[in-house]
Amino acid sequence: MTETTNRQASISRKTNETDIQLSFHVDGTGTTKLDTDVPFLNHMLDLFTKHGQFNLDVQAKGDIEIDDHHTVEDIGICLGQALVKALGDKKGMKRYASVFVPMDEALAQVVVDLSNRPHFELKGEFPASRVGSFDVELVHEFLWKLALEGRMTLHVIVHYGRNTHHMVEAVFKALGRALDEATQIDPRIQGVPSTKGVL
């Protein structure tokens, strides 16, 4: 079931691996209600939402007795789908953004084009494979599924850092700020921001 009103959308996804209800409001106030069974992802989604000035509600149950993979991946899918539904025809929207965010010794950059052409690049090496119980390779899975289902070109560059937690945190903060900027309405833009006339 999917509902869309005023740049907000709700997505439900139930499989043999996960059961997710997600609501996303583009023009929010930075508030979250998160219950995902993956505490580190809760933390990252909270940062993403706060720094993007969105509203995000996620209720997710998954087969975490196996690992966190399916839950993290499917939340990325649902968030991407909600973003597409919430943005509608994208008329008057800026479309592009490039944002740098430091987190102590770490520096991350997120460049986004809400182009309706999914592509994802992640450049950078994380020093540790886990942050607490969280498998850091799931950062790639989440972002790739967000880019795919969100129909966006997404480039993430972690320029440097020593602490993996800081590096991932910088990525999610930059992601929030970049999507906030790219989704802003610019009164100078007439119609869809493309010479093709459609996105």
PyMOL commands that set and color helices and strands:
alter all, ss='L'
color gray80, all
select helices_A, chain A and resi 39-52+69-87+137-149+164-182
alter helices_A, ss='H'
color red, helices_A
select strands_A, chain A and resi 2-4+8-14+18-25+31-35+55-62+96-103+106-113+119-123+130-131+134-135+153-160
alter strands_A, ss='S'
color yellow, strands_A
deselect
rebuild
show_as cartoon
